[in-house]
Amino acid sequence: MKTLLEVVGWVALVQGVGGTVNTLLGWWRWAHDLLIVHHVGALAGYEVFASITLAVLGLALLGTAGTLKKGRSS
């Protein structure tokens, strides 16, 4: 479970930071099609807020994964 939370957390964090930077500054035009927020039609016009939410979610998942112990303990 810890590994899954870490992977999903990193993906959400990268998507959130990348989406925020791309939407606000337009530096990563090549990454436009790689970002989740640009593929969801309901988020049109709210890409910045969705990206920030993704980044915060990623940080929360990584923090939660950090509190879990790896493997089973009997």
C-alpha positions, 0 to 999 in steps of 0.5 A, a space after each residue: 500500500 505504501 508503494 502505491 501511495 508513493 507512486 500515485 502521490 508523485 504522479 499527482 505532484 508532478 502533474 500538479 506542478 507541471 500544470 500550474 507552471 504550464 498554465 501560468 507561465 506557458 514554459 512547457 508548451 510541449 507538455 500541454 498534451 501530457 497534463 491531465 487537467 488539459 484533457 478533462 473538459 469540465 476543468 476548462 478555465 479552471 486548470 490552475 485551480 485543478 493543478 494546485 489541487 493535484 499538487 496538494 493531493 500529491 503532497 498529502 498522499 506522499 505524507 500519508 505514505 511516509 507514515 506507513 510502515 513497509 511490509 507486514 509486521 506480526 
